Amino acid sequence: MIYQIEEALASVDQLLESTVRTDVRLLQDSSQHILGAGGKRLRPRVVFLSFLAAGGEDLSTVIPLAAAVELVHTATLVHDDINDHSPTRRGRVAVHARWGRTFALLTGDFLFTKVYELMAPYSPDYNIIMADACVKLVEGETLQAATAKAGEINQATYKQIVTLKTASLFKAGAIMGANMAQGSKTVVNALGDFGKYLGVAFQIVDDVLDVIGDPETLGKPVGNDLNQGSGALIAQNGKERSDGKGPIDGETDPIMAMMASLKESGAVEIALDEARKMSSQALASLEGIPPSKAKEQLASLVDQVLERQN
């Protein structure tokens, strides 16, 4: 089972590499630059494991779907790094930092467009699911930027943002994988819920790592999410618990000062508690799924998300 999954993930990487080949060398180089940096490939793994958990057998039938989900995610990273002014991604120079903002925007657009090519062999139902996830993703990013600019954030808005911008793609991948296995409606819905809750937990932990993570391990700078507003819930919790206290003495950089204050306030632990709640709901979603190695591996993804350091 594990070898089968790893083999399928290797095939996803190969397909991604071939999909972005083009006569326009700059687009190919920039696309392969970000794809070649690797990544956790967590979303394709969710597609494959959902397919198997719903009774599927031949993983080759869902490799293009898994690759399409990963390509959407990668395209968002290219655009996010422009918005966040992040100089690195996955331990490499960010696309915009190496080729400039204009070519980075075009690279992200190119990757998004290539998703159509990967989805073309599948029925309209799958394309509708993917399109819906992409719309929600953009809606979430826009809501995040708007609330950050307005300085208006609370727990409900934060959950809405991460459910849209992150969990929607996890959920879509799980649903498409389960549908490809012709799983029952109950199984498909349960795996979709699993993907949603796993995605929310993943994003909360990601925002926590932006405060307490090691930049070298993360492969990107810390503090960017706070600066751009995506870690705003942690910042809000810290503000509520700090009783108006100023930044930690001796810290002059405003972002680093905020991060130091958040570590002291207990806001990080509040966020981690919320991630654990979402993880528990993800596990609860699996209760109606028939026992299998794939189900066990889905459950293990929850621990990996909670314990990850990058």
N, C-alpha and C positions, 0 to 999 in steps of 0.2 A: 504493500500500500504506500509506504513512505517513498520507496524508489519510484513508484508509478507517478506520484505527485511531483517529485523532484524532476523526473524526466519530462513531464508535461510543462513544468515551469521553465525548463531549459528550452523547450520548443517555443514557448511564449517569447523568450528573449530572442531566439532566432527569427521568429516571425516579425517581431517589432523592428529588428535590424533591417530586414529585407523590405518591410513596408515603407520605410522612410528613404529608400534609395530614390534618387532623382538626378536628372541631368544638371540641375541647379546646385552646384557643389556646395555653396555656402549653406543652403537649407539642409542638405544631407549631413554636412559636418556638424552643424549646430544641433540637429536632431539626435544624431548618434552620440554626440558629446553628453547630452543629458541622459539618454537611454543607457549609454555605456557606463554611467556612474553607478548603475545597479539600483539598489533600493530593496525594501523588504518584500516587495511583490505580494503584499498581504491581500490585496483585493483579488488578484487572480487566484490565490490560494482559496479564498472564500468561494469563488465561483466553482472551482474544482471539487472542493469538499462538499458543497451544497449539492452538486450534481451526484456525487457518490452517495451521500446521505439519503438522497431521494430515490435511490435505486438505480442510478446510472452505472454503466460499466466501461464504455469506451471513451476515455478522456479526450481522444483526438477530435471528437465531434464538437467540443466546447473550447478548444484552444483559441480560435479566432475571437470568440466572445470574451474570453479571459484577457486576451491581448488588447481588445478594444477598451475594456474597462481600465486597464493599466495605462493605455495611451491617453485617455481622457484625464486621468490623474496627473500624468506627466505634463500634459499641456497646461494644466492649471498651475503646476509648479513654476513653469517658465514665466507665466504671467504674474504669479504671486511675487516672484523675486523682483520683478520690475516695480510693483506696487510697494514692496517692503524695502526696496533699495538694498537688498541682501547681496553681498559680494560673492557668496559661496552657496553651493547646494550639493549635498551628498559628498562633501569633501573635495569638490571641484569648483573651479571658477564658474560663477553663474553665467548663463548664456548672455544676458544683457551686459554683464561686466566684461565679457570677452569680445562680443560682436556689436554691442551697442543696443539701445532701446528699440530702435526701428526694426532691426533684424530679429531681435528677441520676440517682439510682437508678432512678426511674420512667422517665426518658428512655431510659436504657440498656435497660431491660426492654422499652419500647415499640419501640425499634429492633430488638432481637432478635426480638420477636414479628412485626414486619413482614417479617422474612425469610421466614416461612411463606407470606405472601401472594405474594412474588416467586417462591418455589419451587413453588407450587401447580400451575402448568401442566406441570411436568416429571414424568417417571415416578418411581415409588418408588425406583428405583436411585439417582437423583441426590439425592433427599432423604436417603437413607441415607448417601451420601458426605458431604453437608453436615452431617448430624447427627453423624456420627463425628468430623468435623473440629472441631465445636463442643465435643463432649465432651472431646476431647484438649486443646483450648485451655483449658478450665476445669481439667482435670487438671494441666496445666503451670503455670498460675497458682497453683493450690493447693500444688503441690509446691514452687514457688519460695518462697511465703510460709512454708511449714512449715520448709524448710531454712534460710531466713534467720533465722527465730525461734530455731531450734535452734543456729544458728551452724555448721551442717554443710554444707559445699560442697566439691566437687572437680570436676575436669574432666568426669568421667563423668556426674555429676549435672547439671552445668550443660548439657551437650549434650542430656541427656534433657529438661530443662526447655524449652530453646529449640526442640527438635524438636517437642515437644508444643504449646507455647503460640504459636509463630510459624510454624514450617515446615508444620504440619498444614494451615493454611488455604491457603498457597501450593500445596501438593501437591494439595489437593482441587480448587482452581481449575483447575490444569493438567489433572488427570484428567478433570474434567467437560467442559472445553473440547475435549479430544481425543476423548472419547467422543461428544460432539455431532457431531463430524466423521466419526464411524464409523471412526476410526482402528484399525489392527490392535492386538492385545493388546501386541505388542512396542513399538509406537510410544506407546501410552497409558502403559505402564509406564515407558518412558524419559522421557517428559515429566513424569510424576509424580515420578520421581527428580530431574529437573531442578528442579522446584518445591521439593522438600524441601531440597536442598542450597542453592538460592538463598535460601530462607527462613532457614536456619541462618546463612548468611553475612550476610544482612541484619541479623539480630538481634545478631550479634557486633559488627558495625560500629556499630549503634545504641548498644550498651553502651559502645563506645569513644568515640563522640561525646558520651556523657554525662560523660566525663572530660575530653576535650580540645576539645569543640565550642564554638561561639560561641552563647550563648543567643538572641541576636537572629536569627541565621541559622536556628537550630533551631526557633524559635517557641515554646520552652518552657524552663524553667530547667534548668541542668545540675546533676548531683549527686544528683538524685532517685532514679535507679536504684540508685546505690550505697547510698543511705540506706534503700531498701526491699529491697535484697538482690538485685535482678536483675542487677547488675553485679558480683556476688560473685566470679566467677571471676577477673576482672581484679584485684580486691582481694586475692584469695588468691595470685595470681601475684606481686603486688607485695610481699605479706608475705613470701613465700618468698625473694624476691630482695633484700629490704631488710636482711637479717641483723639484724633486731630494732631497726633505727635508728628514732628517733622522727620526728615530723613536721618538715616544713621550718621552719627558724627564722623567727619573725615571723608565722606563720600561727596565728590563734587559733580560727577557725571549724573545728570538727572535720571536717566534710565537705570543706571547701576544703583543709584540711591533708592529709586522705587523698588527695584528687585530686592535690595537689602532689607527695606522696610517690610516687604511682603513676606520674606522668610521669617522675620521676627514676629509678625502679626498672627501667624497661624493660618493665614488665608490659603496657603498651599495645601495644608492638611484638609481643610474644608473641601477644596476642589477634588482632592484624592478620594475623600469619602463619597463624593457624588459619582466619581468614576467607578468606585466599587459598587454603588447602587445600580448603575447602568450595566455593569458586568453581571451582577446577580440576575438582572432582568434578561440579559442575553442567555444566561444558562437556563433560566426558567423557560425560555422560549423553546429550548431543545427537548423539554420533557416529553412531548408527544411524538418525537422522532424515533423511529425504530432503532434498536441498538445496532451499532456497527463501528468499525474502526474509524470511519469518516466522522461519525458523530463524536467519538472520543477526541479526535484531532480538532474538531471545531471547538469543543470545550477547552482544549489546551490553548487555543488561540486567545482565549479570554485572559488566561494567566500571562501569556506573552505580552499582551497589550498593557496589562497593569504593571508588569515588571520591566518593561523595556527602558533602555537608557539612550536610545537614538531613534 
